[in-house]
Amino acid sequence: MKYIYESLMQFINQIQKDINLFVAIFIPIIIGIFFRFIIPLFEIDNIFYIIFDTILSSINPFVIGIIISIIIIREKNIYKVYDIRKNIMSIIYIPPSIAIIDGAIISFVFSLTNISFFESLFYSSLFGIVGIILCMIIILLSNIKMFILVPSVLFILFSGIILPFFINTNIRYLVLFIPTSLISNFILDNMFVNLIYFLLISCLYIVVLHNILKNKLDNINKKRYI
C-alpha cells in the first residue's frame, strides 16, 4: 500500500506542477465529446462507429502511459526521488491500472454503439495493458536517445486498431505482434483465441521490457555506490 500511495502522489504532484500534463488528462474527454456529438452528424457506415468506440477505449490508457513516461524521463533526480526499482515500477504499473476505470467511464458515456459499462471496462482493461507497454517503450527509447521514434510507435498501435476492420481475415493475422490488432480481431470475430493471443503477446512484451528496464535501473543503482 505504501508504494501505491507514493506512486499516486508522485503522479498527482507532477501533474499539478505542469499545466501541459494537466490539460493532457482531459484529452480523452475532449475526444469523447467530439466522437459522440460530431461524428453522428455525418452519414457513415456502422463499422466506423465500432472503430471510433475502439479508438476511444484506447485513448485514456495511452494518454496516461505517455504522461507517466514523461514524468519519469523529465525528473532529473528521479533516482533519488524513487527507491530505484520498486517505486519506478510501481508508478509505471499502478496509475495506468487505476486509469482503466476512468477510461471505461469515458468510453461508456461517449459510446457511439451504446456498449454496456462492462464491455467498456473490459476493453479499457485490455488497452490499459497496452498503455503500460507503451509507457515502457517510451522510457527505453528516451534512454537510447531515440525519442523521435515515439510517434512511429503510436502510429503502429493505432494502425493495429484500424487495419483489421479493412483487411482480409487471413492477412490481418500477419500483424499478431501488434497487441492492439489482437483487440480489434477479438471485437470483429468474438473469438477467445484472439484474447488468449493478446494476453500471451502482451505478457511477453511486458516481461521483456520490464527486465530490460530493471537491468538498466540496477546498473544505475550500482553506479550510485561506486
C-alpha positions as CSV (number, residue, x, y, z in Angstrom):
1,M,0.0,0.0,0.0
2,K,2.9,2.3,0.7
3,Y,4.2,2.1,-2.8
4,I,0.7,2.5,-4.3
5,Y,0.2,5.7,-2.2
6,E,3.6,7.1,-3.1
7,S,3.2,6.3,-6.8
8,L,-0.2,8.0,-7.0
9,M,1.0,11.1,-5.0
10,Q,4.1,11.4,-7.3
11,F,1.8,11.1,-10.3
12,I,-0.6,13.7,-9.0
13,N,2.1,16.1,-7.8
14,Q,3.8,16.1,-11.2
15,I,0.6,16.8,-13.0
16,Q,-0.2,19.7,-10.6
17,K,3.1,21.3,-11.4
18,D,2.8,21.1,-15.2
19,I,-0.1,22.7,-17.0
20,N,0.6,20.7,-20.1
21,L,0.3,17.4,-18.3
22,F,-2.9,18.7,-16.5
23,V,-4.5,19.6,-19.8
24,A,-3.5,16.2,-21.3
25,I,-5.6,14.5,-18.7
26,F,-8.7,15.9,-20.4
27,I,-7.8,14.9,-23.9
28,P,-9.8,11.6,-23.7
29,I,-12.9,13.6,-22.6
30,I,-12.5,16.1,-25.4
31,I,-12.1,13.3,-28.0
32,G,-15.1,11.5,-26.5
33,I,-17.3,14.7,-26.9
34,F,-16.1,15.1,-30.5
35,F,-16.9,11.4,-31.3
36,R,-20.2,11.4,-29.5
37,F,-21.7,14.7,-30.9
38,I,-19.8,15.5,-34.1
39,I,-19.3,12.1,-35.8
40,P,-23.1,11.2,-35.9
41,L,-23.6,14.4,-37.9
42,F,-22.0,12.6,-40.9
43,E,-23.6,9.7,-42.7
44,I,-21.1,6.9,-42.2
45,D,-21.3,3.1,-42.1
46,N,-21.9,1.4,-38.7
47,I,-18.4,-0.2,-38.9
48,F,-16.9,3.2,-38.4
49,Y,-18.9,3.6,-35.1
50,I,-17.2,0.5,-33.8
51,I,-13.8,1.8,-34.9
52,F,-14.4,5.1,-33.1
53,D,-15.5,3.3,-30.0
54,T,-12.5,1.1,-30.1
55,I,-10.2,4.1,-30.5
56,L,-12.0,5.9,-27.7
57,S,-11.3,2.9,-25.4
58,S,-7.6,3.2,-26.1
59,I,-7.2,7.0,-25.7
60,N,-7.2,7.2,-21.9
61,P,-4.8,4.3,-21.2
62,F,-2.4,5.6,-23.9
63,V,-2.5,9.2,-22.6
64,I,-1.8,8.1,-19.0
65,G,1.0,5.9,-20.3
66,I,2.6,8.8,-22.1
67,I,2.2,11.1,-19.2
68,I,3.9,8.7,-16.8
69,S,6.8,8.1,-19.2
70,I,7.2,11.9,-19.5
71,I,7.2,12.3,-15.7
72,I,9.9,9.6,-15.3
73,I,12.0,10.9,-18.2
74,R,11.9,14.6,-17.1
75,E,12.6,14.0,-13.4
76,K,16.3,15.0,-13.1
77,N,16.6,13.5,-9.6
78,I,14.5,10.5,-10.4
79,Y,16.9,8.0,-8.9
80,K,16.8,10.0,-5.6
81,V,13.1,10.6,-5.6
82,Y,12.3,6.9,-6.3
83,D,13.5,3.8,-4.5
84,I,15.0,2.7,-7.8
85,R,13.2,-0.4,-8.9
86,K,10.2,-0.6,-6.5
87,N,8.9,2.9,-6.9
88,I,9.7,3.4,-10.6
89,M,8.0,0.1,-11.4
90,S,5.0,0.9,-9.2
91,I,4.5,4.3,-10.9
92,I,4.6,2.5,-14.3
93,Y,2.0,-0.1,-13.3
94,I,-0.3,1.4,-10.8
95,P,-1.6,4.7,-12.3
96,P,-2.5,3.0,-15.7
97,S,-4.3,0.2,-13.8
98,I,-6.4,2.8,-11.9
99,A,-6.9,4.8,-15.1
100,I,-8.7,1.8,-16.6
101,I,-11.8,2.8,-14.6
102,D,-11.7,6.4,-15.9
103,G,-11.3,5.0,-19.5
104,A,-14.2,2.7,-19.0
105,I,-16.4,5.6,-17.8
106,I,-15.4,7.8,-20.8
107,S,-15.9,5.1,-23.4
108,F,-19.2,4.2,-21.9
109,V,-20.6,7.7,-21.7
110,F,-19.5,8.8,-25.1
111,S,-20.0,5.4,-26.9
112,L,-21.5,5.6,-30.4
113,T,-22.7,2.0,-30.3
114,N,-24.3,2.0,-26.8
115,I,-22.0,-0.6,-25.4
116,S,-22.5,-1.7,-21.8
117,F,-20.3,-0.5,-19.0
118,F,-19.0,-4.0,-18.5
119,E,-17.9,-4.0,-22.2
120,S,-16.3,-0.6,-21.7
121,L,-14.4,-1.8,-18.6
122,F,-13.3,-4.9,-20.4
123,Y,-11.9,-3.1,-23.4
124,S,-10.4,-0.4,-21.3
125,S,-8.6,-3.1,-19.3
126,L,-7.1,-4.6,-22.4
127,F,-5.9,-1.2,-23.7
128,G,-4.6,-0.5,-20.1
129,I,-2.2,-3.3,-20.6
130,V,-1.1,-1.8,-23.9
131,G,-0.7,1.6,-22.1
132,I,1.8,0.0,-19.8
133,I,3.7,-1.4,-22.7
134,L,3.7,2.0,-24.4
135,C,5.0,3.7,-21.3
136,M,7.9,1.2,-21.0
137,I,8.8,1.6,-24.7
138,I,8.9,5.4,-24.5
139,I,11.1,5.3,-21.4
140,L,13.6,2.9,-23.1
141,L,13.5,4.9,-26.3
142,S,14.4,8.0,-24.4
143,N,17.2,6.1,-22.7
144,I,18.9,5.3,-26.0
145,K,18.3,8.8,-27.4
146,M,15.6,7.5,-29.9
147,F,12.7,9.5,-28.5
148,I,12.0,10.6,-32.1
149,L,10.5,7.1,-32.7
150,V,7.7,7.6,-30.3
151,P,5.2,8.9,-33.0
152,S,6.1,5.8,-35.0
153,V,5.2,3.6,-32.1
154,L,1.9,5.4,-31.7
155,F,1.2,5.1,-35.4
156,I,1.8,1.3,-35.3
157,L,-0.5,0.9,-32.2
158,F,-3.4,2.9,-33.8
159,S,-2.8,1.2,-37.2
160,G,-3.2,-2.1,-35.3
161,I,-6.7,-0.9,-34.1
162,I,-7.9,0.3,-37.5
163,L,-6.4,-2.1,-40.1
164,P,-8.2,-5.3,-39.0
165,F,-11.5,-3.7,-39.9
166,F,-10.5,-3.2,-43.5
167,I,-8.2,-6.0,-44.5
168,N,-8.8,-9.7,-45.3
169,T,-9.4,-12.1,-42.5
170,N,-6.3,-14.1,-43.2
171,I,-4.0,-11.1,-43.9
172,R,-4.8,-9.3,-40.6
173,Y,-3.4,-12.2,-38.7
174,L,0.0,-11.3,-40.1
175,V,0.2,-8.4,-37.6
176,L,-0.2,-10.6,-34.5
177,F,2.8,-8.9,-33.0
178,I,0.8,-5.7,-32.5
179,P,-1.3,-6.1,-29.3
180,T,-3.9,-3.6,-30.5
181,S,-4.6,-5.6,-33.6
182,L,-5.5,-8.6,-31.5
183,I,-8.0,-6.5,-29.6
184,S,-9.7,-5.4,-32.8
185,N,-9.6,-9.0,-34.1
186,F,-11.4,-10.1,-30.9
187,I,-14.0,-7.4,-31.4
188,L,-14.6,-8.4,-35.0
189,D,-14.6,-12.2,-34.6
190,N,-15.6,-12.5,-30.9
191,M,-13.2,-15.5,-30.7
192,F,-11.4,-16.1,-27.4
193,V,-8.3,-17.3,-29.2
194,N,-7.6,-13.7,-30.1
195,L,-7.9,-12.7,-26.5
196,I,-5.6,-15.5,-25.5
197,Y,-3.1,-14.4,-28.2
198,F,-3.4,-10.9,-26.9
199,L,-2.6,-11.9,-23.3
200,L,0.3,-14.0,-24.4
201,I,1.9,-11.4,-26.6
202,S,1.3,-8.6,-24.1
203,C,2.8,-10.7,-21.3
204,L,5.8,-11.3,-23.5
205,Y,6.2,-7.6,-24.2
206,I,5.9,-6.7,-20.5
207,V,8.3,-9.4,-19.3
208,V,11.0,-8.4,-21.8
209,L,10.6,-4.6,-21.4
210,H,10.3,-5.0,-17.6
211,N,13.6,-7.0,-17.4
212,I,15.4,-4.5,-19.7
213,L,14.3,-1.6,-17.6
214,K,15.1,-3.4,-14.4
215,N,18.6,-4.2,-15.6
216,K,19.2,-0.5,-16.5
217,L,17.9,0.6,-13.1
218,D,20.2,-2.0,-11.4
219,N,23.2,-0.6,-13.3
220,I,22.3,3.0,-12.3
221,N,21.9,1.9,-8.7
222,K,25.3,0.3,-8.7
223,K,26.9,3.4,-10.1
224,R,25.5,5.4,-7.3
225,Y,27.5,3.5,-4.8
226,I,30.8,3.3,-6.7
